[in-house]
Amino acid sequence: MVIDILIYFNIFIVFLLITFRVVYCCIIYICKLIFEMEPEDAKFMRTERKPGSVDVHPNIDAICLNYDLDIQILASKENVIYGEKKSLKKIIELPMINSRTDCHALSKEVVNQCELIHHSRLPEVEQIIYYLKKRKLQNSGKGIGNLSDGDKIGFEKLSGGIQEANYNSLSEYIDLLYEGMAEKIKGAQLIQLLARDPENLEALATNETLISALGRVLREDWKRSIALSTHLVFTFFCFSMYSCFHEVILKCKVGSICMDIIDYELRRYDRWKADFEGSEAPSDIPIVRKPCPSSASMSEIPRSRIPEPVRPKSGNFSDSNISQIMEGSIYDDLTTSMEGIDDRKLTDEQKLKRFRTLVKKQEHLLRVAFYLLLNISEDEIVEEKMSKRNIVGLLAKALERENDDLLILVITFLKKLSIMQCNKEVMVGNLCVIDRLPRMLNSNSADLVHLTLKLLFNLSFDNRARYKIIKSGMLPKIMSLLSDDKHQEVVLKILYHLSYEDEVKHHFVDCIGLIIDMLLLNVGNENDKTMVALCINLATDQSNAQHIIKKNRLQALIMRSFTYQDAMLMKMLRNISDNAASAPPFIEFVGDIAKAVVESKNEDFIRECIGILSNLHLPDLDWAEIFKHFDMIKWVKNIITSNNSDAELVLHVIVLLGTASTDEGCSNLFCETDILPLLIDLLKTHQEDDEIVLQIVYVFLTALSHTSNIDYIVNKTEAPAYLIDLLQDNNKVIGKLCNTCLNIISDHDKIWADRIRIEKFRNHNQQWLAMVDSQQLETEEEEEEDELPPYLNTEYLSTAVVPPLSELHDNAETEIISDTDLDINYFNNQDKEIQDFDFEAM
């Protein structure tokens, strides 16, 4: 006691001397500064603090902020008389940090309170706080290493009353592994305590005797005691926390043993549960597949390499000694694998207590074993071997447990494995993992819910998985988590994947308003693109489209899209406008959209604006006035005549012309400004593009629907000839539109009617005409010049002029073609003429 007082007194004296020395130096420095500088010259003093690095305090829960303090004394004209720069450090203590600390919220508070930390360094501060939190958890767990993915797994002591482990007694602990079960448990626990300290791991890993003994005992005795298995697996788990020690685990084949342990314990739990409930015992079929003989980590365990001289000399195994070991203590009675709860001596209350004790100890073992496998699975080869032995089946079986910490670990492992297609197919197919996840979403653990959502997101890339998520009834629960900031990002991604299915979109009616409001409030948020993409899919449903534009949301969406020139947001509005019920509200924004089409420089944004205008099939819309007011004719001509224009943009413009030409005034405007001849030229250029050809033909159809435009199209354009040529197009929709256009022209112009009839005949009977053209018939000498050939070939049909039927009846001298050659009624009956063509619906 006296020695401690003297030590503290000496430390205090040294501290006083150092303090007086520092004060003395400061006084000398100030006096020197005052006497060397002229008082009348010094006018101002300027200080500037420049933040530096942000580090973790090595000893306490605090953040160390390094910064430079620059002090300058200025004259009247801001000339620097004297300047000095010093490096200082600010300590920001965080004494209240614990396992429940919200790192993001605390980092925001630190940044707001400390003016030396800029807001852009918020992620850096959050990472430091996260490290402090993990370090505190590690210290409380006696240095078991960093936990991954925020898993709050605190491994409790499995037995009490054990003395503190000492590395100098390691050889004695190894000797205990060769004694009875109680001694083995004690030795394994002492070695485990040594392994918890990261500083001991390197020395333990190089001790071949220790590693071989641990591997041998684990391999031979893991079924005999849960406590022994847990201590041994936990020791190897400490090695698994560091990649450099994974070789130790693989060398002892611990991964294969852990999978066997998990398989056995999961099946034993089913037997315990059946005994407790008095039900029939389930089938005891192993989940783990047999190891591949060629596998390096799953092969047969070689013989022990422990040198004989180091084996313990105490080996008296008499009958009484063996009997005592097998009976064990009360603690061993609860952990022996041969023991169950089906004991007639026990009451129901005692059975329940024993069952809970067994389950609790078993879950400790499962958590450690799963965590070890998770750590070593960072090697792709090891992960592949685990998958071949059905690690996914073990994890799926473990989802039936109730322990949140165990479930967090299992879900984390499944999330990692779900990246591989083969594992995902097993989860979605035979194991039905998705059907077991709704219970996790209702858990009180926010970490478990969040990890479950991440697993669902990984699985939702598969079409079958999306169907099962919807069928399991998780969609309402997922939607309810949308308002939680912690889960919002992953929930939006899941909903986006689910929105692929058309039959599901109407289920989003209840939450679509919330999503739109979040989108309008979170300007610049990273989740904006996901929200917009989700809304783009949902807007194709009529009920969703109507809910989106309620409460003046349409005006807010249009204002935001124009402000940021957001093409994705405009695409969503385009999908809304494609619904007949939600299109009328857009009429008041037509002017703004048309102006953006002409003036905007963003081509993607222009395409979506054109798409909105093309969807507005409204009778009250004066398209001619819109084209005149915004001088869109000039813009259209520039697009369709430019060789540098994007084909997709050209297609959008043609669709817009088709919509606008339904207005007779606008259609007349197109004729007056020679837009239609430009479309003919465009048709020549893009004749291989069916979509562009189809839309151009539709423009001519809408123009021909107005009587005032027919003469212009027939006489001043080459449209009829091209329509006749396209009549035989392989695309049946194009052929049908051309047939309709030609019928209108035939009704209006008799000259073109004759040619159109012949061309339709040729088109309808092209196989027969091809056969006729192949006939090589010699002309008889006595055949008259005006007599028709026995077969009318295509050359004759192309050059012959078919007179009207009235002339055929009035002029008896004119020869009438027989019914075997041409059917006159075929040309007279226009309705039948159309019916003869077999077209598919558009």
Protein Blocks (a to p, Z undefined) as FASTA:
>chain_A
ZZmmmmmmmmmmmmmmmmmmmmmmmmmmmmmmmmmpcfklpmbdcdddddddddddfkbc
cdddddddddddddfkopafbdcddddddddddfkgcfklcfklmmmmmmmmmmkbcfkl
mmmmmmmmmmmmmmmmmmmnnonapcehhiacddddfbghiacddfklmmmmmmmmmmcf
klmmmmmmmmmmmmmpmklmmmmmmmmklmmmmmmmmmmmmmmpmklmmmmmmmmmmmmm
pmklmmmmmmnommmmmmmmmmmmmmmmmmmmmmmnopacddfddfbdcddfklmklmcc
dddfbdfklpcfblcdcfklmmmmmnopmklmmmgmkbcfbdfkbcfklmmmmmmmmmmm
mmmmmmmmmmmmmmmmmpmklmmmmmmnopmmmmmmmmmpmbfklmmmmmmmmmmmmmpm
klmmmmmmmnommmmmmmmmmpcblklmmmmmmmmmmmmmpmklmmmmmmnopmmmmmmm
mmpmklmmmmmmmmmmmmmpmklmmmmmmmmmmmmmmmmmmgoiaklmmmmmmmmmmmmp
mklmmmmmgghlmmmmmmmmmmnopaklmmmmmmmmmpmklmmmmmmmmmmmmmmmmmpm
blklmmmmmmmmmmmccfklcfklmmmmnommmmmmmmmmpmkbcfklmmmmmmmmmmmm
mpmklmmmmmmnommmmmmmmmmmmmmlmklmmmmmmmmmmmmmpmklmmmmmmmccklm
mmmmmmmpmblklmmmmmmmmmmmmmmmmklmmmmmmmmmmmmmmmmmmmmmmpccdddf
klcfklccfbdcfklmmmpccddfklmmmmmmbccddfklpcfklmmmmmlmmmmpccdd
ZZ
